Amino acid sequence: MLSIYRLLLTQTPKGTPNPGESKPIDFSDPFEVIVFIILPILIIAFYFLWRKKNRGKNK
């Protein structure tokens, strides 16, 4: 069992970001607010506007 654990530890590359090392989003940083909140909302809004515009052309 210990050898399996050691084998799994060798699979994690050193010096790269791993899922267990991620930090929560800091909402006091304006860049993170723009990237994680404002941009997704704008993308969704523009998608629905684009879809509505194209639906009108097809008829």
PyMOL Python script that loads the backbone (N, CA, C, O; Angstrom):
from pymol import cmd

cmd.read_pdbstr("""\
ATOM      1  N   MET A   1       0.823  -1.190   0.000  1.00  0.00           N
ATOM      2  CA  MET A   1       0.000   0.000   0.000  1.00  0.00           C
ATOM      3  C   MET A   1       0.872   1.260   0.000  1.00  0.00           C
ATOM      4  O   MET A   1       0.543   2.255  -0.647  1.00  0.00           O
ATOM      5  N   LEU A   2       1.968   1.204   0.723  1.00  0.00           N
ATOM      6  CA  LEU A   2       2.865   2.356   0.780  1.00  0.00           C
ATOM      7  C   LEU A   2       3.516   2.605  -0.578  1.00  0.00           C
ATOM      8  O   LEU A   2       3.760   3.755  -0.943  1.00  0.00           O
ATOM      9  N   SER A   3       3.797   1.555  -1.319  1.00  0.00           N
ATOM     10  CA  SER A   3       4.411   1.728  -2.633  1.00  0.00           C
ATOM     11  C   SER A   3       3.426   2.378  -3.614  1.00  0.00           C
ATOM     12  O   SER A   3       3.843   3.151  -4.477  1.00  0.00           O
ATOM     13  N   ILE A   4       2.142   2.081  -3.495  1.00  0.00           N
ATOM     14  CA  ILE A   4       1.130   2.718  -4.350  1.00  0.00           C
ATOM     15  C   ILE A   4       1.050   4.208  -4.032  1.00  0.00           C
ATOM     16  O   ILE A   4       0.922   5.034  -4.936  1.00  0.00           O
ATOM     17  N   TYR A   5       1.123   4.549  -2.758  1.00  0.00           N
ATOM     18  CA  TYR A   5       1.085   5.949  -2.343  1.00  0.00           C
ATOM     19  C   TYR A   5       2.290   6.694  -2.900  1.00  0.00           C
ATOM     20  O   TYR A   5       2.143   7.808  -3.403  1.00  0.00           O
ATOM     21  N   ARG A   6       3.462   6.111  -2.823  1.00  0.00           N
ATOM     22  CA  ARG A   6       4.668   6.741  -3.366  1.00  0.00           C
ATOM     23  C   ARG A   6       4.566   6.898  -4.881  1.00  0.00           C
ATOM     24  O   ARG A   6       5.009   7.905  -5.435  1.00  0.00           O
ATOM     25  N   LEU A   7       3.986   5.909  -5.546  1.00  0.00           N
ATOM     26  CA  LEU A   7       3.809   5.993  -6.988  1.00  0.00           C
ATOM     27  C   LEU A   7       2.876   7.149  -7.348  1.00  0.00           C
ATOM     28  O   LEU A   7       3.118   7.865  -8.319  1.00  0.00           O
ATOM     29  N   LEU A   8       1.814   7.330  -6.566  1.00  0.00           N
ATOM     30  CA  LEU A   8       0.885   8.433  -6.830  1.00  0.00           C
ATOM     31  C   LEU A   8       1.531   9.790  -6.568  1.00  0.00           C
ATOM     32  O   LEU A   8       1.240  10.754  -7.276  1.00  0.00           O
ATOM     33  N   LEU A   9       2.394   9.882  -5.571  1.00  0.00           N
ATOM     34  CA  LEU A   9       3.072  11.144  -5.293  1.00  0.00           C
ATOM     35  C   LEU A   9       4.039  11.519  -6.400  1.00  0.00           C
ATOM     36  O   LEU A   9       4.247  12.702  -6.667  1.00  0.00           O
ATOM     37  N   THR A  10       4.625  10.536  -7.040  1.00  0.00           N
ATOM     38  CA  THR A  10       5.557  10.851  -8.120  1.00  0.00           C
ATOM     39  C   THR A  10       4.828  11.346  -9.363  1.00  0.00           C
ATOM     40  O   THR A  10       5.466  11.896 -10.261  1.00  0.00           O
ATOM     41  N   GLN A  11       3.514  11.168  -9.442  1.00  0.00           N
ATOM     42  CA  GLN A  11       2.742  11.609 -10.592  1.00  0.00           C
ATOM     43  C   GLN A  11       2.482  13.111 -10.573  1.00  0.00           C
ATOM     44  O   GLN A  11       2.202  13.701 -11.617  1.00  0.00           O
ATOM     45  N   THR A  12       2.570  13.739  -9.400  1.00  0.00           N
ATOM     46  CA  THR A  12       2.311  15.168  -9.287  1.00  0.00           C
ATOM     47  C   THR A  12       3.571  15.933  -9.676  1.00  0.00           C
ATOM     48  O   THR A  12       4.598  15.793  -9.011  1.00  0.00           O
ATOM     49  N   PRO A  13       3.519  16.742 -10.742  1.00  0.00           N
ATOM     50  CA  PRO A  13       4.714  17.482 -11.154  1.00  0.00           C
ATOM     51  C   PRO A  13       5.040  18.583 -10.148  1.00  0.00           C
ATOM     52  O   PRO A  13       4.141  19.215  -9.592  1.00  0.00           O
ATOM     53  N   LYS A  14       6.299  18.800  -9.927  1.00  0.00           N
ATOM     54  CA  LYS A  14       6.754  19.833  -8.991  1.00  0.00           C
ATOM     55  C   LYS A  14       6.773  21.189  -9.699  1.00  0.00           C
ATOM     56  O   LYS A  14       7.117  21.270 -10.878  1.00  0.00           O
ATOM     57  N   GLY A  15       6.411  22.235  -8.993  1.00  0.00           N
ATOM     58  CA  GLY A  15       6.483  23.584  -9.526  1.00  0.00           C
ATOM     59  C   GLY A  15       5.341  23.976 -10.442  1.00  0.00           C
ATOM     60  O   GLY A  15       5.404  25.042 -11.056  1.00  0.00           O
ATOM     61  N   THR A  16       4.302  23.168 -10.565  1.00  0.00           N
ATOM     62  CA  THR A  16       3.143  23.517 -11.379  1.00  0.00           C
ATOM     63  C   THR A  16       1.930  23.658 -10.472  1.00  0.00           C
ATOM     64  O   THR A  16       1.879  23.021  -9.420  1.00  0.00           O
ATOM     65  N   PRO A  17       0.954  24.473 -10.851  1.00  0.00           N
ATOM     66  CA  PRO A  17      -0.236  24.606 -10.021  1.00  0.00           C
ATOM     67  C   PRO A  17      -1.052  23.318 -10.032  1.00  0.00           C
ATOM     68  O   PRO A  17      -1.328  22.757 -11.093  1.00  0.00           O
ATOM     69  N   ASN A  18      -1.428  22.864  -8.872  1.00  0.00           N
ATOM     70  CA  ASN A  18      -2.227  21.654  -8.718  1.00  0.00           C
ATOM     71  C   ASN A  18      -3.573  22.028  -8.119  1.00  0.00           C
ATOM     72  O   ASN A  18      -3.667  23.046  -7.433  1.00  0.00           O
ATOM     73  N   PRO A  19      -4.615  21.244  -8.353  1.00  0.00           N
ATOM     74  CA  PRO A  19      -5.942  21.586  -7.841  1.00  0.00           C
ATOM     75  C   PRO A  19      -5.993  21.757  -6.324  1.00  0.00           C
ATOM     76  O   PRO A  19      -6.765  22.579  -5.830  1.00  0.00           O
ATOM     77  N   GLY A  20      -5.211  21.019  -5.593  1.00  0.00           N
ATOM     78  CA  GLY A  20      -5.227  21.123  -4.137  1.00  0.00           C
ATOM     79  C   GLY A  20      -4.570  22.373  -3.613  1.00  0.00           C
ATOM     80  O   GLY A  20      -4.747  22.722  -2.446  1.00  0.00           O
ATOM     81  N   GLU A  21      -3.819  23.054  -4.447  1.00  0.00           N
ATOM     82  CA  GLU A  21      -3.090  24.251  -4.018  1.00  0.00           C
ATOM     83  C   GLU A  21      -3.806  25.543  -4.387  1.00  0.00           C
ATOM     84  O   GLU A  21      -3.277  26.624  -4.131  1.00  0.00           O
ATOM     85  N   SER A  22      -4.987  25.462  -4.979  1.00  0.00           N
ATOM     86  CA  SER A  22      -5.685  26.667  -5.424  1.00  0.00           C
ATOM     87  C   SER A  22      -6.231  27.444  -4.239  1.00  0.00           C
ATOM     88  O   SER A  22      -6.575  26.879  -3.201  1.00  0.00           O
ATOM     89  N   LYS A  23      -6.302  28.748  -4.421  1.00  0.00           N
ATOM     90  CA  LYS A  23      -6.798  29.641  -3.369  1.00  0.00           C
ATOM     91  C   LYS A  23      -8.182  30.140  -3.756  1.00  0.00           C
ATOM     92  O   LYS A  23      -8.510  30.154  -4.943  1.00  0.00           O
ATOM     93  N   PRO A  24      -8.996  30.548  -2.801  1.00  0.00           N
ATOM     94  CA  PRO A  24     -10.309  31.100  -3.149  1.00  0.00           C
ATOM     95  C   PRO A  24     -10.167  32.442  -3.879  1.00  0.00           C
ATOM     96  O   PRO A  24      -9.127  33.097  -3.814  1.00  0.00           O
ATOM     97  N   ILE A  25     -11.231  32.827  -4.566  1.00  0.00           N
ATOM     98  CA  ILE A  25     -11.225  34.081  -5.320  1.00  0.00           C
ATOM     99  C   ILE A  25     -11.218  35.253  -4.349  1.00  0.00           C
ATOM    100  O   ILE A  25     -12.002  35.296  -3.401  1.00  0.00           O
ATOM    101  N   ASP A  26     -10.321  36.203  -4.601  1.00  0.00           N
ATOM    102  CA  ASP A  26     -10.211  37.408  -3.779  1.00  0.00           C
ATOM    103  C   ASP A  26     -11.015  38.514  -4.453  1.00  0.00           C
ATOM    104  O   ASP A  26     -10.580  39.078  -5.456  1.00  0.00           O
ATOM    105  N   PHE A  27     -12.189  38.825  -3.902  1.00  0.00           N
ATOM    106  CA  PHE A  27     -13.065  39.811  -4.520  1.00  0.00           C
ATOM    107  C   PHE A  27     -12.602  41.245  -4.302  1.00  0.00           C
ATOM    108  O   PHE A  27     -13.201  42.170  -4.850  1.00  0.00           O
ATOM    109  N   SER A  28     -11.563  41.449  -3.525  1.00  0.00           N
ATOM    110  CA  SER A  28     -11.031  42.802  -3.365  1.00  0.00           C
ATOM    111  C   SER A  28     -10.079  43.159  -4.506  1.00  0.00           C
ATOM    112  O   SER A  28      -9.700  44.320  -4.654  1.00  0.00           O
ATOM    113  N   ASP A  29      -9.692  42.174  -5.310  1.00  0.00           N
ATOM    114  CA  ASP A  29      -8.823  42.406  -6.460  1.00  0.00           C
ATOM    115  C   ASP A  29      -9.698  42.696  -7.682  1.00  0.00           C
ATOM    116  O   ASP A  29     -10.469  41.827  -8.091  1.00  0.00           O
ATOM    117  N   PRO A  30      -9.604  43.878  -8.272  1.00  0.00           N
ATOM    118  CA  PRO A  30     -10.471  44.230  -9.404  1.00  0.00           C
ATOM    119  C   PRO A  30     -10.310  43.298 -10.606  1.00  0.00           C
ATOM    120  O   PRO A  30     -11.287  43.025 -11.303  1.00  0.00           O
ATOM    121  N   PHE A  31      -9.107  42.811 -10.856  1.00  0.00           N
ATOM    122  CA  PHE A  31      -8.882  41.905 -11.983  1.00  0.00           C
ATOM    123  C   PHE A  31      -9.710  40.634 -11.836  1.00  0.00           C
ATOM    124  O   PHE A  31     -10.319  40.178 -12.804  1.00  0.00           O
ATOM    125  N   GLU A  32      -9.739  40.065 -10.655  1.00  0.00           N
ATOM    126  CA  GLU A  32     -10.495  38.832 -10.436  1.00  0.00           C
ATOM    127  C   GLU A  32     -11.990  39.071 -10.525  1.00  0.00           C
ATOM    128  O   GLU A  32     -12.723  38.199 -10.993  1.00  0.00           O
ATOM    129  N   VAL A  33     -12.459  40.223 -10.089  1.00  0.00           N
ATOM    130  CA  VAL A  33     -13.883  40.554 -10.207  1.00  0.00           C
ATOM    131  C   VAL A  33     -14.267  40.656 -11.682  1.00  0.00           C
ATOM    132  O   VAL A  33     -15.314  40.157 -12.093  1.00  0.00           O
ATOM    133  N   ILE A  34     -13.417  41.304 -12.471  1.00  0.00           N
ATOM    134  CA  ILE A  34     -13.705  41.444 -13.899  1.00  0.00           C
ATOM    135  C   ILE A  34     -13.693  40.085 -14.582  1.00  0.00           C
ATOM    136  O   ILE A  34     -14.605  39.772 -15.347  1.00  0.00           O
ATOM    137  N   VAL A  35     -12.678  39.278 -14.319  1.00  0.00           N
ATOM    138  CA  VAL A  35     -12.520  37.999 -15.020  1.00  0.00           C
ATOM    139  C   VAL A  35     -13.568  36.978 -14.608  1.00  0.00           C
ATOM    140  O   VAL A  35     -14.092  36.262 -15.462  1.00  0.00           O
ATOM    141  N   PHE A  36     -13.886  36.892 -13.329  1.00  0.00           N
ATOM    142  CA  PHE A  36     -14.755  35.826 -12.851  1.00  0.00           C
ATOM    143  C   PHE A  36     -16.221  36.211 -12.706  1.00  0.00           C
ATOM    144  O   PHE A  36     -17.065  35.332 -12.530  1.00  0.00           O
ATOM    145  N   ILE A  37     -16.549  37.497 -12.773  1.00  0.00           N
ATOM    146  CA  ILE A  37     -17.956  37.902 -12.614  1.00  0.00           C
ATOM    147  C   ILE A  37     -18.444  38.677 -13.842  1.00  0.00           C
ATOM    148  O   ILE A  37     -19.432  38.286 -14.464  1.00  0.00           O
ATOM    149  N   ILE A  38     -17.770  39.753 -14.191  1.00  0.00           N
ATOM    150  CA  ILE A  38     -18.272  40.638 -15.241  1.00  0.00           C
ATOM    151  C   ILE A  38     -18.163  39.997 -16.622  1.00  0.00           C
ATOM    152  O   ILE A  38     -19.130  40.028 -17.383  1.00  0.00           O
ATOM    153  N   LEU A  39     -17.012  39.416 -16.967  1.00  0.00           N
ATOM    154  CA  LEU A  39     -16.848  38.819 -18.293  1.00  0.00           C
ATOM    155  C   LEU A  39     -17.818  37.666 -18.559  1.00  0.00           C
ATOM    156  O   LEU A  39     -18.403  37.622 -19.641  1.00  0.00           O
ATOM    157  N   PRO A  40     -18.016  36.738 -17.633  1.00  0.00           N
ATOM    158  CA  PRO A  40     -19.008  35.683 -17.912  1.00  0.00           C
ATOM    159  C   PRO A  40     -20.419  36.231 -18.125  1.00  0.00           C
ATOM    160  O   PRO A  40     -21.148  35.731 -18.982  1.00  0.00           O
ATOM    161  N   ILE A  41     -20.812  37.246 -17.362  1.00  0.00           N
ATOM    162  CA  ILE A  41     -22.134  37.839 -17.532  1.00  0.00           C
ATOM    163  C   ILE A  41     -22.247  38.495 -18.909  1.00  0.00           C
ATOM    164  O   ILE A  41     -23.269  38.359 -19.581  1.00  0.00           O
ATOM    165  N   LEU A  42     -21.198  39.206 -19.328  1.00  0.00           N
ATOM    166  CA  LEU A  42     -21.216  39.836 -20.649  1.00  0.00           C
ATOM    167  C   LEU A  42     -21.249  38.798 -21.768  1.00  0.00           C
ATOM    168  O   LEU A  42     -21.954  38.986 -22.759  1.00  0.00           O
ATOM    169  N   ILE A  43     -20.510  37.724 -21.627  1.00  0.00           N
ATOM    170  CA  ILE A  43     -20.505  36.680 -22.651  1.00  0.00           C
ATOM    171  C   ILE A  43     -21.892  36.064 -22.794  1.00  0.00           C
ATOM    172  O   ILE A  43     -22.363  35.851 -23.911  1.00  0.00           O
ATOM    173  N   ILE A  44     -22.545  35.779 -21.679  1.00  0.00           N
ATOM    174  CA  ILE A  44     -23.888  35.195 -21.725  1.00  0.00           C
ATOM    175  C   ILE A  44     -24.880  36.183 -22.337  1.00  0.00           C
ATOM    176  O   ILE A  44     -25.718  35.794 -23.150  1.00  0.00           O
ATOM    177  N   ALA A  45     -24.793  37.448 -21.956  1.00  0.00           N
ATOM    178  CA  ALA A  45     -25.707  38.459 -22.495  1.00  0.00           C
ATOM    179  C   ALA A  45     -25.522  38.630 -23.998  1.00  0.00           C
ATOM    180  O   ALA A  45     -26.502  38.688 -24.741  1.00  0.00           O
ATOM    181  N   PHE A  46     -24.271  38.712 -24.450  1.00  0.00           N
ATOM    182  CA  PHE A  46     -24.012  38.850 -25.889  1.00  0.00           C
ATOM    183  C   PHE A  46     -24.433  37.607 -26.659  1.00  0.00           C
ATOM    184  O   PHE A  46     -24.858  37.714 -27.809  1.00  0.00           O
ATOM    185  N   TYR A  47     -24.327  36.445 -26.057  1.00  0.00           N
ATOM    186  CA  TYR A  47     -24.773  35.218 -26.724  1.00  0.00           C
ATOM    187  C   TYR A  47     -26.279  35.268 -26.962  1.00  0.00           C
ATOM    188  O   TYR A  47     -26.742  34.962 -28.061  1.00  0.00           O
ATOM    189  N   PHE A  48     -27.046  35.650 -25.944  1.00  0.00           N
ATOM    190  CA  PHE A  48     -28.493  35.713 -26.120  1.00  0.00           C
ATOM    191  C   PHE A  48     -28.898  36.792 -27.112  1.00  0.00           C
ATOM    192  O   PHE A  48     -29.840  36.598 -27.879  1.00  0.00           O
ATOM    193  N   LEU A  49     -28.202  37.928 -27.112  1.00  0.00           N
ATOM    194  CA  LEU A  49     -28.496  38.970 -28.088  1.00  0.00           C
ATOM    195  C   LEU A  49     -28.167  38.497 -29.502  1.00  0.00           C
ATOM    196  O   LEU A  49     -28.944  38.743 -30.425  1.00  0.00           O
ATOM    197  N   TRP A  50     -27.039  37.828 -29.688  1.00  0.00           N
ATOM    198  CA  TRP A  50     -26.644  37.307 -30.983  1.00  0.00           C
ATOM    199  C   TRP A  50     -27.631  36.248 -31.476  1.00  0.00           C
ATOM    200  O   TRP A  50     -27.981  36.208 -32.656  1.00  0.00           O
ATOM    201  N   ARG A  51     -28.071  35.391 -30.551  1.00  0.00           N
ATOM    202  CA  ARG A  51     -29.029  34.345 -30.904  1.00  0.00           C
ATOM    203  C   ARG A  51     -30.377  34.946 -31.321  1.00  0.00           C
ATOM    204  O   ARG A  51     -31.000  34.483 -32.276  1.00  0.00           O
ATOM    205  N   LYS A  52     -30.812  35.965 -30.608  1.00  0.00           N
ATOM    206  CA  LYS A  52     -32.072  36.633 -30.947  1.00  0.00           C
ATOM    207  C   LYS A  52     -31.965  37.325 -32.297  1.00  0.00           C
ATOM    208  O   LYS A  52     -32.914  37.300 -33.081  1.00  0.00           O
ATOM    209  N   LYS A  53     -30.827  37.937 -32.576  1.00  0.00           N
ATOM    210  CA  LYS A  53     -30.616  38.617 -33.848  1.00  0.00           C
ATOM    211  C   LYS A  53     -30.613  37.613 -35.002  1.00  0.00           C
ATOM    212  O   LYS A  53     -31.211  37.870 -36.046  1.00  0.00           O
ATOM    213  N   ASN A  54     -29.954  36.494 -34.822  1.00  0.00           N
ATOM    214  CA  ASN A  54     -29.899  35.468 -35.881  1.00  0.00           C
ATOM    215  C   ASN A  54     -31.222  34.756 -36.061  1.00  0.00           C
ATOM    216  O   ASN A  54     -31.528  34.324 -37.172  1.00  0.00           O
ATOM    217  N   ARG A  55     -32.006  34.618 -35.031  1.00  0.00           N
ATOM    218  CA  ARG A  55     -33.304  33.970 -35.142  1.00  0.00           C
ATOM    219  C   ARG A  55     -34.226  34.812 -36.014  1.00  0.00           C
ATOM    220  O   ARG A  55     -35.029  34.269 -36.772  1.00  0.00           O
ATOM    221  N   GLY A  56     -34.117  36.130 -35.913  1.00  0.00           N
ATOM    222  CA  GLY A  56     -34.936  37.013 -36.727  1.00  0.00           C
ATOM    223  C   GLY A  56     -34.563  36.979 -38.205  1.00  0.00           C
ATOM    224  O   GLY A  56     -35.420  37.208 -39.058  1.00  0.00           O
ATOM    225  N   LYS A  57     -33.315  36.700 -38.519  1.00  0.00           N
ATOM    226  CA  LYS A  57     -32.877  36.636 -39.918  1.00  0.00           C
ATOM    227  C   LYS A  57     -33.346  35.365 -40.602  1.00  0.00           C
ATOM    228  O   LYS A  57     -33.586  35.376 -41.809  1.00  0.00           O
ATOM    229  N   ASN A  58     -33.484  34.276 -39.872  1.00  0.00           N
ATOM    230  CA  ASN A  58     -33.838  32.989 -40.467  1.00  0.00           C
ATOM    231  C   ASN A  58     -35.295  32.905 -40.884  1.00  0.00           C
ATOM    232  O   ASN A  58     -35.636  32.022 -41.671  1.00  0.00           O
ATOM    233  N   LYS A  59     -36.159  33.760 -40.408  1.00  0.00           N
ATOM    234  CA  LYS A  59     -37.588  33.678 -40.718  1.00  0.00           C
ATOM    235  C   LYS A  59     -37.930  34.388 -41.985  1.00  0.00           C
ATOM    236  O   LYS A  59     -39.094  34.412 -42.386  1.00  0.00           O
TER     237      LYS A  59
END
""", "prot")
cmd.dss("prot")
cmd.show_as("cartoon", "prot")
cmd.util.cbc("prot")
cmd.orient("prot")
